[in-house]
Amino acid sequence: MDLGLNNRVVIITGAGTGIGRAAALTFAEEGARVAVIDIDSVAAQKTVEMIEEKNGVAIKQVCDITKADEVQNAIQNIHNEYGQIDVLVNNAGLSRDVTLLKMTEEQWDFVMDVNVKGTFHCCRAVLPYMKERKWGRIINIGSRSMFGNLGQTNYTASKMAIVGFTRSLSLEQARNGITVNTVAPGFIETDGIKSLKTYPQLREIALTKNPVGFLGEPKDIANTVAYLSSEQARYITGTTVLVTGGRFSS
Ligand SMILES: NC(=O)c1ccc[n+]([C@@H]2O[C@H](COP(=O)([O-])OP(=O)(O)OC[C@H]3O[C@@H](n4cnc5c(N)ncnc54)[C@H](O)[C@@H]3O)[C@@H](O)[C@H]2O)c1
């Protein structure tokens, strides 16, 4: 199936590592012009170089998505460079795990700011360009943790918020040719997770609980995101696609 992504302009936040980088590489392989947004300049540059090594087209914008003015600047620069914006993947996200009674207000705010407010800022900045061309795809990265996970009240709340945000925005933009969907990954073996001290135990637990009997890789999420970004997915909006190997709750 031809995804029709050739020459599309695709912005991916948090594309310096992990799932975001895999998505950036996948879009570049499909012929898209990629914009890598990340707070980490070195990581973003590495993704750009990986794409260029394969003769793909990519630029980077170093930006903290919690800052409205930085996001506006980055999106403006990308539009100046490429002349259009077709796809936004709101992937940058993080967790600060601790049980509620020990959670500080800073830990709560930090997770909500990056995971929710960052998504708001990026959508608000790209939508005028998508509306202008009557075509757009927004994919928000949620998490299976939205169903509840010990020590993750802040993260769970942020990822459930993304599901509601997606639904409302999809209704607002449906008549403008813009679809908005959430992709909710389960346990994905990123380099970041593999570098954790507790990785062997985490892997074992995740494997035991996983119905399909194997763990997902960044490419599994990237492929889903690429499909939802295509013209072929034009009738899919406002929904959440779980990419979890069949695992739902904790
Ligand atoms: N890896 C998993 O198992 C898993 C499971 C479910 C959901 N997710 C979600 O998938 C997304 C990507 O996860 P990952 O594991 O690849 O993460 P990661 O930590 O490997 O990468 C996240 C990237 O986001 C960037 N970032 C962080 N804060 C930022 C900010 N304020 N502004 C701009 N960039 C910022 C980081 O520099 C990093 O490059 C996240 O939203 C995460 O919640 C991951």
The ligand as a Tripos MOL2 file, in Angstrom:
@<TRIPOS>MOLECULE
LIG
   44    48     1     0     0
SMALL
NO_CHARGES

@<TRIPOS>ATOM
      1 N1          8.8290    3.6100   25.7280 N.am      1 LIG1
      2 C1          7.6860    3.1290   26.1640 C.2       1 LIG1
      3 O1          7.5920    1.9670   26.6130 O.2       1 LIG1
      4 C2          6.4400    3.9760   26.1200 C.ar      1 LIG1
      5 C3          5.2230    3.3770   26.4850 C.ar      1 LIG1
      6 C4          4.0630    4.1370   26.4320 C.ar      1 LIG1
      7 C5          4.1140    5.4520   26.0110 C.ar      1 LIG1
      8 N2          5.2940    6.0210   25.6760 N.ar      1 LIG1
      9 C6          5.2730    7.4270   25.2340 C.3       1 LIG1
     10 O2          5.9430    7.5380   23.9920 O.3       1 LIG1
     11 C7          6.5820    8.8030   23.8920 C.3       1 LIG1
     12 C8          8.0570    8.6040   23.5800 C.3       1 LIG1
     13 O3          8.6070    7.7700   24.5720 O.3       1 LIG1
     14 P1         10.1410    7.2620   24.5220 P.3       1 LIG1
     15 O4         10.1990    6.0750   25.4020 O.co2     1 LIG1
     16 O5         10.5990    7.1800   23.1190 O.co2     1 LIG1
     17 O6         10.8260    8.4860   25.2840 O.3       1 LIG1
     18 P2         12.3460    8.9790   25.3230 P.3       1 LIG1
     19 O7         12.5900    9.4480   26.7130 O.co2     1 LIG1
     20 O8         13.2530    7.9520   24.7270 O.co2     1 LIG1
     21 O9         12.3130   10.2390   24.3420 O.3       1 LIG1
     22 C9         11.5900   11.4020   24.6580 C.3       1 LIG1
     23 C10        12.2200   12.5640   23.9090 C.3       1 LIG1
     24 O10        11.4760   13.7440   24.2570 O.3       1 LIG1
     25 C11        12.3860   14.8040   24.4840 C.3       1 LIG1
     26 N3         11.7780   15.7990   25.3770 N.ar      1 LIG1
     27 C12        11.5180   15.6690   26.7010 C.ar      1 LIG1
     28 N4         10.9950   16.8020   27.1880 N.ar      1 LIG1
     29 C13        10.9130   17.6770   26.1540 C.ar      1 LIG1
     30 C14        10.4590   19.0200   26.0310 C.ar      1 LIG1
     31 N5          9.9960   19.6960   27.0810 N.pl3     1 LIG1
     32 N6         10.4990   19.6120   24.8090 N.ar      1 LIG1
     33 C15        10.9890   18.9370   23.7320 C.ar      1 LIG1
     34 N7         11.4420   17.6550   23.7900 N.ar      1 LIG1
     35 C16        11.4070   17.0410   24.9880 C.ar      1 LIG1
     36 C17        13.6120   14.1360   25.1040 C.3       1 LIG1
     37 O11        14.7670   14.9420   24.9790 O.3       1 LIG1
     38 C18        13.6800   12.8340   24.3250 C.3       1 LIG1
     39 O12        14.4900   12.9550   23.1690 O.3       1 LIG1
     40 C19         6.3060    9.5230   25.2100 C.3       1 LIG1
     41 O13         5.1940   10.3680   25.0570 O.3       1 LIG1
     42 C20         5.9920    8.3840   26.1720 C.3       1 LIG1
     43 O14         5.1780    8.7990   27.2290 O.3       1 LIG1
     44 C21         6.4560    5.3130   25.7310 C.ar      1 LIG1
@<TRIPOS>BOND
     1     1     2 1
     2     2     3 2
     3     2     4 1
     4     4     5 ar
     5     4    44 ar
     6     5     6 ar
     7     6     7 ar
     8     7     8 ar
     9     8     9 1
    10     8    44 ar
    11     9    10 1
    12     9    42 1
    13    10    11 1
    14    11    12 1
    15    11    40 1
    16    12    13 1
    17    13    14 1
    18    14    15 2
    19    14    16 1
    20    14    17 1
    21    17    18 1
    22    18    19 2
    23    18    20 1
    24    18    21 1
    25    21    22 1
    26    22    23 1
    27    23    24 1
    28    23    38 1
    29    24    25 1
    30    25    26 1
    31    25    36 1
    32    26    27 ar
    33    26    35 ar
    34    27    28 ar
    35    28    29 ar
    36    29    30 ar
    37    29    35 ar
    38    30    31 1
    39    30    32 ar
    40    32    33 ar
    41    33    34 ar
    42    34    35 ar
    43    36    37 1
    44    36    38 1
    45    38    39 1
    46    40    41 1
    47    40    42 1
    48    42    43 1
@<TRIPOS>SUBSTRUCTURE
     1 LIG1         1 GROUP 0 **** ****
